[in-house]
């Protein structure tokens, strides 16, 4: 999803009802993208994927968060309530989660992350988005096609509580801590203990991962730094199974390397040097040939020149959203434009 980057200000009485004048208590809607990057960077730095916060904040990350421009417009129109306090709590939890991928904090989604938006429209009222309705169900609308309006179905707000063991679930909605969504039954089941058959880490009890030979994987304690990794798995983010079969930290510049696996995702192995070195990816005005990606935020790899260039302003030529400052490419016109909304 995208956010309206040109949004200069938000009427917080509409957009954030928990605003008490203390700017530390919420994330303003026009700051949500940068706040997410800052929080995610705290995690990545702590887990050894970046040398420091400044380097991470200035990088193009593999994960980002923003709001669809129609949602932003709905908030400004007073049809949807944006809960900036919940956003702040969610991002704080993200920043502090454990690097241990088998831990509860790394695998559980805080309830605050499920309570960003609330609708104000009752049953039968005209709506464009699910987020506008108290029930979170807008039937018959076409926001992405013709902007045709629909109507809200029901007056009961959806429960934000996660499903308990035995209750119905989906892989996206999820289950309470201590449970996982059994995809064969679509019901929450208790996490599996050590030695029990599994298909992925999310099925195993906290502290355990799913490892072993294909078709015979079981829940087990995964190794950490300095320990043998016979399944080529390591417990912590920022670790990999090295050629000696031992878990080790991913490399940051100027660590030597023989493959990208030995380096942080954001500092790929540069094979042009005599020994190979984990090196920052290309930035503005540097060649991106061979990588097709650029390291610095606000840049992209030009497919015609294979050089990193700055994202383009409104009116600049584009073929996808990532090439535009506005994060919206009008494909019919082939140029960057302000994000389109139905409002």
Buried (B, 14 or more C-beta within 10 A) or exposed (E): EBBBBEBEEBEBEBBBBEBEEEEEBBBBBBBBBEBBBBBBBBBBBBBBBBBEBEBBBBBBBEEBBBBBBBBBBBBBBEBBBBBBBBBBBBBBBBBEBBBBBBBBBBBBBBBBBBBBBBBBBEBEBBBBBBBBBBBBBBEEBEBEEEBEBBBBBBEEEBEEEBBEBEBEBEEEBBBBEBBBBBEEEEBBBEBBEEEBEBEEBBBBBBBBBBBBEEEEBBBBBBBBBEBEBEBEBBBBBBBBBBEEEBBBBBBBBEBBBEEBBBBBBBBBBBBEEEEBBBBBBBBEEBEBEEBEBBBBBBBBBEEEEBBBBBBBEBEBEBEEBBBBBBBBBBEEEEBBBBBEBBE
